[in-house]
């Protein structure tokens, strides 16, 4: 059996994190979302076809040496149906389809025996998702797209098992109102043709990584399952509590405190006197220096937080430099959920959320960020600023203050 993973989308709701990488390549728990998916299925499939388009070179460069992976470009047309059709000529039998932006715990054994099946997730807010309705034999009889009055609390989990017939259905579908061929419309056609489509409830954790705080929540879940492995160079008087992975090539300088679960990747330097709090991942070649504190955050490759700074509940992109006394606020005074701008709409997120920062950002000294602020890539944030709203990519923000310079007379001394 083969598998197709859909990896071509832009992930616009995760901007600026997806400015330079596709959503499946965002790191969670120390490795890309896509790698977590591949690790789940590579032992029972023959070939894994990755449907790529947006920033495809990032995926190809990372996975080019994997023996089971082949890359297929989607082309110019949008839509999950068009994406799946790109793999038509490579599939000979029943096959697995997985969205490239989900984190899940289930081993998928229960979905594999069926010709056509859809993985389901039970949620408390089904009105925000694609709802699935089952009959008494767990056959899918109806799909509802974000209904006001959902008929069940089971939603589409983004994992499918199909017969090859699905390609013929997709080729004969009319585009949706969005002008796209939708995979869900093909499932509706299967229902109309009286094909049996089993609804299989997933076991364990599942998350659709659609918003920045989903990344942090997924990161927290994966870190729960790690076991301590200290391979790096650990200096004197370093305190390590809980499960912590320190990869070979990482350096932990003296008097640093690390509270797990946490992962510190190869090439990173931490300390002296740094404080790494739970649910933190420092990706390769990061620096967290003297008296800096990182809490429940993901710091991406080659980023530096050298001294006297605090980063909490935040995601910091690659190749950033966070100057002395940079502070990220992560909690509102009224204790209500932090509000975040997602595609032009202000939405409530979670109780604690710091900043979402793109790649190649530099801050000056004494910069403070308010909760939920997004900083686009390639920005310079000048010294002594309070950033209380989103900053577009390629911006330089600074302020000018009049300085008074007087010459001292001898009598003034």
C-alpha positions as CSV (number, residue, x, y, z in Angstrom):
1,X,0.0,0.0,0.0
2,X,1.1,3.5,-0.8
3,X,0.4,6.8,0.9
4,X,-0.1,10.4,-0.3
5,X,0.6,13.3,2.0
6,X,-0.8,16.7,1.0
7,X,1.9,19.3,1.5
8,X,1.3,22.0,-1.1
9,X,-0.7,24.7,0.8
10,X,0.6,28.1,1.9
11,X,-0.5,28.0,5.5
12,X,-1.5,31.7,5.5
13,X,-3.1,31.5,9.0
14,X,0.3,30.8,10.4
15,X,2.1,33.8,8.8
16,X,4.8,35.0,9.4
17,X,6.0,31.5,10.3
18,X,5.3,30.3,6.8
19,X,6.9,33.2,4.9
20,X,10.0,31.0,4.2
21,X,8.8,27.5,4.8
22,X,5.6,25.5,4.1
23,X,3.4,24.7,7.0
24,X,4.4,21.0,7.2
25,X,8.0,22.0,7.8
26,X,7.2,24.0,11.0
27,X,9.1,22.3,13.8
28,X,7.1,20.8,16.7
29,X,8.8,18.8,19.3
30,X,12.1,19.3,17.7
31,X,11.3,18.2,14.1
32,X,8.9,19.2,11.3
33,X,5.2,18.3,11.4
34,X,5.7,16.3,8.2
35,X,8.5,14.2,9.7
36,X,6.1,13.2,12.6
37,X,3.6,12.0,10.0
38,X,6.2,10.1,8.0
39,X,7.5,8.4,11.1
40,X,4.0,7.1,11.8
41,X,3.5,5.4,8.5
42,X,6.8,4.6,6.9
43,X,7.0,1.1,8.4
44,X,3.8,-0.2,6.7
45,X,3.7,1.6,3.4
46,X,5.7,0.9,0.2
47,X,5.9,4.5,-1.2
48,X,5.1,7.9,0.3
49,X,4.2,10.5,-2.3
50,X,4.5,14.1,-1.1
51,X,2.3,16.6,-3.1
52,X,4.3,19.8,-3.0
53,X,4.1,23.3,-4.4
54,X,4.6,26.3,-2.0
55,X,8.2,26.5,-1.0
56,X,8.7,23.0,-2.3
57,X,12.5,23.2,-2.2
58,X,12.4,23.3,1.6
59,X,10.6,19.9,1.8
60,X,12.7,18.4,-1.0
61,X,16.0,19.4,0.5
62,X,15.0,18.0,3.9
63,X,13.6,14.6,2.7
64,X,15.4,14.0,-0.6
65,X,17.4,11.0,0.8
66,X,14.4,9.1,2.3
67,X,14.2,5.8,0.4
68,X,10.4,5.7,0.3
69,X,9.6,9.3,-0.5
70,X,8.8,10.6,-4.0
71,X,7.8,14.2,-4.8
72,X,4.9,15.3,-7.0
73,X,4.2,18.9,-7.8
74,X,0.6,20.0,-7.6
75,X,0.5,22.6,-10.3
76,X,-1.2,25.9,-10.4
77,X,-4.7,24.9,-9.4
78,X,-5.8,25.1,-5.7
79,X,-7.8,22.6,-3.7
80,X,-7.4,19.3,-1.9
81,X,-9.0,17.5,-4.8
82,X,-6.5,18.9,-7.4
83,X,-3.7,18.0,-5.0
84,X,-4.8,14.4,-4.7
85,X,-5.3,14.2,-8.5
86,X,-1.6,15.0,-9.0
87,X,-0.8,11.5,-7.6
88,X,-3.2,9.6,-9.8
89,X,-0.7,8.1,-12.2
90,X,1.4,6.8,-9.3
91,X,-1.3,4.8,-7.5
92,X,-2.3,1.2,-8.5
93,X,-4.4,0.0,-5.5
94,X,-6.0,1.2,-2.3
95,X,-4.0,4.0,-0.7
96,X,-3.8,6.2,2.3
97,X,-4.2,10.0,2.2
98,X,-3.0,12.3,5.0
99,X,-3.2,16.1,5.4
100,X,0.4,17.4,5.9
101,X,-0.6,19.7,8.8
102,X,-1.8,17.4,11.5
103,X,-0.3,15.9,14.6
104,X,-1.8,12.6,15.8
105,X,-1.1,9.8,18.2
106,X,-3.1,6.9,16.6
107,X,-1.2,4.2,14.8
108,X,-3.9,4.0,12.1
109,X,-4.2,0.2,12.4
110,X,-8.0,0.4,12.6
111,X,-8.4,2.4,9.4
112,X,-6.2,0.2,7.1
113,X,-8.5,-2.9,6.6
114,X,-11.3,-0.9,4.8
115,X,-11.5,0.0,1.1
116,X,-12.8,3.5,1.9
117,X,-12.5,5.0,5.4
118,X,-12.2,8.4,7.1
119,X,-10.5,9.1,10.4
120,X,-12.8,10.9,12.9
121,X,-12.1,13.1,15.9
122,X,-14.5,13.8,18.7
123,X,-14.5,17.5,19.7
124,X,-16.4,19.9,21.9
125,X,-16.9,22.6,19.1
126,X,-17.8,20.7,16.0
127,X,-19.4,23.8,14.4
128,X,-15.9,25.1,13.7
129,X,-15.0,22.0,11.6
130,X,-16.2,19.6,8.9
131,X,-18.8,17.4,10.7
132,X,-19.3,13.8,9.9
133,X,-22.6,11.9,10.5
134,X,-22.6,8.1,10.9
135,X,-25.3,5.4,10.8
136,X,-25.5,2.6,13.4
137,X,-22.8,0.6,11.6
138,X,-20.4,3.5,11.6
139,X,-20.8,4.1,7.9
140,X,-20.6,7.8,6.9
141,X,-23.9,9.0,5.6
142,X,-23.5,12.8,5.6
143,X,-20.8,15.6,5.7
144,X,-21.6,19.0,7.1
145,X,-19.2,22.0,6.6
146,X,-19.0,24.1,9.7
147,X,-22.7,23.8,10.4
148,X,-24.6,26.1,12.8
149,X,-26.5,23.1,14.2
150,X,-24.1,20.1,13.9
151,X,-25.7,16.6,13.9
152,X,-22.7,15.1,15.7
153,X,-19.5,16.0,17.5
154,X,-17.4,14.0,15.2
155,X,-15.2,15.8,12.7
156,X,-13.0,15.0,9.7
157,X,-9.6,14.1,11.0
158,X,-7.7,14.6,7.7
159,X,-6.7,11.0,7.3
160,X,-8.3,8.9,4.6
161,X,-8.2,5.4,3.0
162,X,-9.5,5.2,-0.6
163,X,-9.9,2.9,-3.5
164,X,-8.5,4.1,-6.7
165,X,-12.0,4.9,-7.9
166,X,-11.7,8.2,-6.0
167,X,-9.6,9.6,-8.9
168,X,-12.4,9.1,-11.4
169,X,-14.8,10.9,-9.1
170,X,-12.4,13.8,-8.7
171,X,-11.9,14.2,-12.4
172,X,-15.7,14.6,-13.0
173,X,-16.4,17.0,-10.1
174,X,-17.5,20.6,-10.7
175,X,-15.4,23.2,-8.8
176,X,-16.8,24.4,-5.5
177,X,-17.9,28.0,-4.8
178,X,-14.2,28.7,-4.1
179,X,-13.4,27.5,-7.6
180,X,-11.6,24.5,-6.3
181,X,-12.0,20.7,-6.6
182,X,-12.7,19.6,-3.0
183,X,-11.8,16.2,-1.6
184,X,-14.9,16.3,0.6
185,X,-17.1,16.7,-2.4
186,X,-15.7,13.5,-3.8
187,X,-16.6,11.8,-0.5
188,X,-20.1,13.1,-0.9
189,X,-20.2,11.5,-4.3
190,X,-19.1,8.2,-2.9
191,X,-22.0,8.4,-0.4
192,X,-24.4,9.0,-3.3
193,X,-23.0,6.0,-5.1
194,X,-23.8,3.9,-2.0
195,X,-20.1,3.1,-1.4
196,X,-19.4,2.0,2.1
197,X,-17.2,4.6,3.8
198,X,-16.3,3.7,7.4
199,X,-15.9,6.3,10.0
200,X,-13.1,5.3,12.4
201,X,-12.5,7.3,15.6
202,X,-8.9,8.1,16.2
203,X,-7.4,7.2,19.5
204,X,-5.3,9.6,21.6
205,X,-4.1,13.1,20.8
206,X,-5.0,14.9,17.5
207,X,-4.5,18.5,16.4
208,X,-5.0,20.3,13.1
209,X,-2.1,22.8,13.2
210,X,-4.0,25.8,11.8
211,X,-3.1,28.7,14.2
212,X,0.1,29.7,16.0
213,X,-1.1,28.5,19.4
214,X,-1.9,25.1,17.9
215,X,1.9,24.8,17.3
216,X,2.7,25.5,21.0
217,X,0.0,23.1,22.1
218,X,1.2,20.3,19.8
219,X,4.8,21.0,21.0
220,X,3.6,20.6,24.6
221,X,2.0,17.2,23.8
222,X,5.0,15.8,22.0
223,X,7.3,16.8,24.8
224,X,5.3,14.9,27.3
225,X,6.5,11.7,25.7
226,X,10.2,12.3,25.6
227,X,12.8,10.6,27.8
228,X,16.0,12.2,29.1
229,X,19.1,11.8,26.9
230,X,22.1,14.0,27.8
231,X,24.7,13.8,25.1
232,X,26.0,17.4,25.0
233,X,28.6,19.1,27.1
234,X,27.2,20.1,30.5
235,X,29.2,22.5,32.7
236,X,29.5,22.9,36.4
237,X,26.6,23.5,38.7
238,X,24.0,22.9,36.0
239,X,20.6,21.8,37.4
240,X,18.5,19.6,35.2
241,X,15.0,18.5,36.4
242,X,12.5,16.4,34.5
243,X,12.9,14.8,31.1
244,X,15.4,16.8,29.0
245,X,17.1,15.9,25.7
246,X,20.4,17.6,25.1
247,X,21.8,16.5,21.8
248,X,25.4,15.9,21.0
249,X,27.2,19.1,20.1
250,X,25.1,21.3,22.4
251,X,26.8,23.2,25.2
252,X,25.2,24.0,28.6
253,X,27.3,26.5,30.5
254,X,27.7,26.7,34.3
255,X,24.9,27.6,36.7
256,X,22.2,27.1,34.1
257,X,18.8,25.6,35.2
258,X,16.8,23.4,32.8
259,X,13.3,22.2,33.7
260,X,11.9,19.5,31.5
261,X,10.3,18.5,29.4
262,X,12.6,20.3,27.0
263,X,14.8,19.7,24.0
264,X,18.1,21.4,23.2
265,X,19.3,20.6,19.7
266,X,22.8,20.1,18.4
267,X,25.0,23.2,18.1
268,X,23.0,25.2,20.7
269,X,24.7,27.1,23.5
270,X,22.8,27.8,26.7
271,X,24.1,29.9,29.6
272,X,25.8,30.8,31.8
273,X,23.0,31.5,34.3
274,X,20.3,30.8,31.8
275,X,16.9,29.4,32.8
276,X,15.1,27.0,30.4
277,X,11.6,26.3,31.6
278,X,9.2,23.4,30.7
279,X,7.9,22.9,27.2
280,X,10.7,24.6,25.4
281,X,12.5,23.5,22.3
282,X,15.8,25.2,21.2
283,X,16.4,24.2,17.6
284,X,19.9,23.8,16.1
285,X,22.6,26.4,16.7
286,X,20.5,28.6,18.9
287,X,22.0,30.7,21.7
288,X,20.4,31.5,25.1
289,X,22.8,33.5,27.1
290,X,23.5,35.0,30.4
291,X,20.4,35.4,32.6
292,X,18.0,34.9,29.8
293,X,14.8,32.9,30.4
294,X,12.8,30.9,27.9
295,X,9.4,29.4,28.8
296,X,7.1,27.2,26.8
297,X,8.5,28.4,23.5
298,X,10.0,27.3,20.2
299,X,13.2,29.0,19.2
300,X,14.1,28.1,15.6
301,X,17.5,27.6,14.1
302,X,20.4,30.0,14.4
303,X,18.5,32.5,16.6
304,X,20.2,34.2,19.5
305,X,18.8,35.4,22.8
306,X,22.1,36.4,24.3
307,X,21.4,38.1,27.6
308,X,18.9,39.4,30.2
309,X,15.8,38.7,28.1
310,X,12.5,36.8,28.6
311,X,10.7,34.8,26.0
312,X,7.5,33.2,27.1
313,X,4.8,31.2,25.2
314,X,6.3,32.4,21.9
315,X,7.5,31.1,18.6
316,X,10.7,32.8,17.3
317,X,11.8,32.2,13.7
318,X,15.2,31.4,12.3
319,X,18.2,33.7,12.2
320,X,16.8,36.2,14.7
321,X,18.8,38.3,17.2
322,X,17.0,39.3,20.4
323,X,18.9,42.1,22.0
324,X,19.5,42.7,25.8
325,X,16.4,43.2,27.9
326,X,13.9,42.2,25.3
327,X,10.7,41.1,27.1
328,X,7.7,39.2,25.6
329,X,4.5,39.7,27.6
330,X,2.2,36.7,27.5
331,X,-0.8,37.4,29.8
332,X,-3.5,40.1,29.8
333,X,-4.3,42.0,32.9
334,X,-7.9,40.8,32.8
335,X,-6.8,37.1,32.4
336,X,-8.9,36.7,29.2
337,X,-7.7,34.9,26.1
338,X,-5.0,36.8,24.1
339,X,-6.4,38.3,20.9
340,X,-4.5,37.6,17.7
341,X,-4.9,38.9,14.1
342,X,-5.5,35.9,11.8
343,X,-5.9,36.8,8.1
344,X,-7.3,40.3,9.0
345,X,-9.7,39.0,11.7
346,X,-9.0,39.5,15.4
347,X,-9.7,36.2,17.2
348,X,-9.3,34.9,20.7
349,X,-6.5,32.4,21.2
350,X,-5.5,31.0,24.6
351,X,-4.9,32.4,28.1
352,X,-1.1,32.7,27.7
353,X,0.5,33.6,24.3
354,X,3.6,35.7,23.7
355,X,4.8,36.7,20.2
356,X,4.9,35.1,16.8
357,X,8.1,36.2,15.0
358,X,9.2,35.5,11.5
359,X,12.7,34.9,10.3
360,X,15.7,37.3,10.2
361,X,14.3,39.8,12.8
362,X,16.6,42.0,15.0
363,X,15.6,43.8,18.1
364,X,17.4,46.7,19.8
365,X,17.9,46.8,23.6
366,X,15.0,47.4,26.0
367,X,12.2,46.3,23.6
368,X,8.9,45.0,25.0
369,X,6.2,43.1,23.1
370,X,2.6,42.9,24.1
371,X,0.8,39.5,24.1
372,X,-0.3,38.1,20.7
373,X,1.8,40.4,18.6
374,X,3.0,39.1,15.2
375,X,6.3,40.3,13.8
376,X,6.9,39.7,10.1
377,X,10.3,38.5,8.7
378,X,13.3,40.8,8.0
379,X,12.3,43.4,10.5
380,X,14.4,45.7,12.6
381,X,12.9,46.8,15.9
382,X,14.7,49.8,17.3
383,X,15.7,50.3,21.0
384,X,13.4,51.3,23.8
385,X,10.1,50.4,22.1
386,X,6.8,49.0,23.2
387,X,5.4,46.9,20.3
388,X,1.6,46.6,20.9
389,X,0.5,45.7,17.4
390,X,1.5,43.5,14.5
391,X,4.5,44.6,12.4
392,X,4.6,43.9,8.7
393,X,7.6,42.1,7.1
394,X,10.6,44.2,6.0
395,X,9.8,47.0,8.4
396,X,12.2,49.2,10.4
397,X,10.6,50.7,13.5
398,X,12.4,53.2,15.6
399,X,11.7,56.4,17.5
400,X,13.5,59.7,17.8
401,X,13.8,61.7,21.0
402,X,15.3,65.1,21.3
403,X,18.5,65.1,23.3
404,X,19.7,68.2,25.1
405,X,23.5,68.5,25.2
406,X,24.9,71.4,27.3
407,X,28.5,72.4,27.8
408,X,29.5,72.5,31.5
409,X,31.1,75.6,32.8
410,X,33.9,75.4,35.3
411,X,31.6,76.8,38.0
412,X,29.1,74.0,37.4
413,X,31.5,71.3,38.5
